[in-house]
């Protein structure tokens, strides 16, 4: 076999192996049940992003009920993201309703989404959508969250109508 024929054969084999590996590797790289997002990003100056950051971290903290640090983490998140008046309102709700005043529930949602709904008078309003289970008939609740545009602190939250 000539040098040129061998080179062509080895090149073809290497190309075929590379293409096969490229096709198989993504399927092997992650479990079939893993859901990943291609991009996650944020903007520290955006009030709606601030609400989304809070709800994401808060739900993570209360979801980890078996982690001894989770309770302290949830409390610290409230202190950081909520104004003093909002913290008092949440505490009053919890005393009266015996439920979480951030989620307006006694359990923890499996998914959440935050959308900007408007602004005015120095405040932005976001709508938080909480999904409580999987499947085609999953229960969904919504919370309207008001944030101060200067401090980005959450100043009010209430179940949406």
C-alpha positions as CSV (number, residue, x, y, z in Angstrom):
1,X,0.0,0.0,0.0
2,X,1.4,3.4,-1.0
3,X,2.1,6.2,1.5
4,X,-0.6,8.3,0.0
5,X,-3.1,5.4,0.3
6,X,-2.2,4.8,3.9
7,X,-2.5,8.6,4.7
8,X,-5.9,8.7,3.0
9,X,-7.1,5.6,4.9
10,X,-5.8,6.9,8.3
11,X,-7.4,10.3,7.7
12,X,-10.7,8.7,6.8
13,X,-10.6,6.5,9.9
14,X,-9.7,9.4,12.1
15,X,-12.5,11.5,10.7
16,X,-15.0,8.7,11.1
17,X,-13.9,8.1,14.7
18,X,-14.1,11.9,15.5
19,X,-17.6,12.2,14.0
20,X,-18.8,9.2,16.0
21,X,-17.3,10.5,19.2
22,X,-18.8,13.9,18.6
23,X,-22.3,12.4,18.1
24,X,-22.1,10.1,21.2
25,X,-20.3,12.4,23.7
26,X,-23.2,14.9,24.4
27,X,-25.5,12.0,25.2
28,X,-22.9,10.5,27.6
29,X,-21.9,13.8,29.2
30,X,-25.1,14.2,31.3
31,X,-27.8,12.0,32.7
32,X,-31.0,11.7,30.6
33,X,-33.0,13.3,33.4
34,X,-30.8,16.4,33.8
35,X,-32.4,19.6,32.6
36,X,-29.9,22.4,31.9
37,X,-30.2,25.9,30.7
38,X,-27.8,27.0,28.0
39,X,-27.3,30.4,29.6
40,X,-27.9,32.0,33.0
41,X,-27.2,35.6,33.5
42,X,-28.3,38.6,35.5
43,X,-28.1,42.3,36.0
44,X,-27.5,43.6,39.6
45,X,-29.2,46.9,38.7
46,X,-32.5,45.4,37.6
47,X,-35.3,45.3,40.1
48,X,-37.0,42.3,38.5
49,X,-33.7,40.4,38.4
50,X,-33.3,41.2,42.1
51,X,-36.7,39.6,42.8
52,X,-35.8,36.6,40.7
53,X,-32.5,36.2,42.5
54,X,-34.3,36.4,45.8
55,X,-37.0,33.9,45.0
56,X,-34.4,31.5,43.5
57,X,-32.2,31.6,46.5
58,X,-35.1,31.5,49.0
59,X,-36.7,28.5,47.4
60,X,-33.4,26.7,47.3
61,X,-32.9,27.4,51.1
62,X,-36.4,26.3,52.1
63,X,-36.3,23.3,49.8
64,X,-33.3,22.1,51.7
65,X,-35.3,21.5,54.8
66,X,-32.9,18.8,56.0
67,X,-29.9,21.2,55.9
68,X,-29.4,22.8,59.3
69,X,-28.1,26.0,57.7
70,X,-31.1,26.4,55.5
71,X,-33.3,28.1,58.1
72,X,-30.6,30.7,58.8
73,X,-30.0,31.2,55.1
74,X,-33.7,31.9,54.5
75,X,-33.8,34.4,57.4
76,X,-30.6,36.1,56.1
77,X,-32.1,36.3,52.6
78,X,-35.2,38.0,53.9
79,X,-33.1,40.5,55.8
80,X,-31.0,41.3,52.7
81,X,-33.8,41.5,50.1
82,X,-36.8,42.8,52.0
83,X,-37.3,46.3,53.4
84,X,-37.9,46.4,57.2
85,X,-41.6,47.2,56.6
86,X,-41.9,44.2,54.2
87,X,-40.3,41.9,56.8
88,X,-42.8,43.0,59.4
89,X,-45.7,42.4,57.0
90,X,-44.4,38.9,56.2
91,X,-44.0,38.1,59.9
92,X,-47.5,39.3,60.6
93,X,-48.9,37.1,57.8
94,X,-47.0,34.1,59.1
95,X,-48.3,34.6,62.6
96,X,-51.9,34.9,61.4
97,X,-51.9,32.2,58.6
98,X,-49.3,29.7,59.9
99,X,-47.7,29.6,56.4
100,X,-44.6,31.0,54.7
101,X,-45.2,34.7,54.0
102,X,-42.8,34.8,51.1
103,X,-44.5,31.9,49.2
104,X,-47.9,32.3,50.8
105,X,-48.0,28.5,51.3
106,X,-47.0,25.8,53.7
107,X,-45.0,23.9,51.2
108,X,-42.3,24.7,48.6
109,X,-42.8,25.1,44.8
110,X,-40.9,23.0,42.4
111,X,-40.5,25.9,39.9
112,X,-40.7,29.6,39.8
113,X,-40.7,32.4,37.2
114,X,-40.5,36.2,37.6
115,X,-41.7,38.7,35.0
116,X,-41.7,42.5,35.0
117,X,-45.2,44.0,35.0
118,X,-44.6,47.7,35.3
119,X,-43.1,50.7,37.2
120,X,-44.0,54.1,38.5
121,X,-43.6,56.4,41.5
122,X,-40.1,55.0,42.2
123,X,-41.2,51.4,42.3
124,X,-41.1,48.4,40.0
125,X,-43.7,45.6,40.1
126,X,-42.9,42.0,39.2
127,X,-45.2,38.9,39.0
128,X,-43.8,35.8,40.6
129,X,-45.4,32.5,39.3
130,X,-44.9,29.5,41.5
131,X,-45.5,26.0,40.1
132,X,-46.3,23.4,42.8
133,X,-46.0,20.1,40.9
134,X,-45.2,18.6,37.6
135,X,-47.5,17.4,34.9
136,X,-50.2,18.9,32.7
137,X,-52.5,19.9,35.6
138,X,-49.8,21.4,37.9
139,X,-51.1,24.0,40.4
140,X,-49.8,27.5,39.9
141,X,-50.1,30.6,42.1
142,X,-48.9,34.1,41.5
143,X,-47.5,36.8,43.8
144,X,-47.2,40.5,43.0
145,X,-43.9,41.9,44.3
146,X,-43.2,45.6,44.6
147,X,-39.5,46.8,44.7
148,X,-38.0,50.2,45.4
149,X,-36.1,51.3,42.3
150,X,-33.4,53.0,44.2
151,X,-32.5,50.4,46.9
152,X,-33.9,47.4,44.9
153,X,-35.4,46.2,48.3
154,X,-38.7,44.4,48.1
155,X,-41.2,46.7,49.7
156,X,-44.4,44.8,49.4
157,X,-45.7,41.3,48.3
158,X,-49.2,39.9,48.1
159,X,-51.0,37.1,46.3
160,X,-52.0,38.3,42.8
161,X,-55.7,38.5,42.0
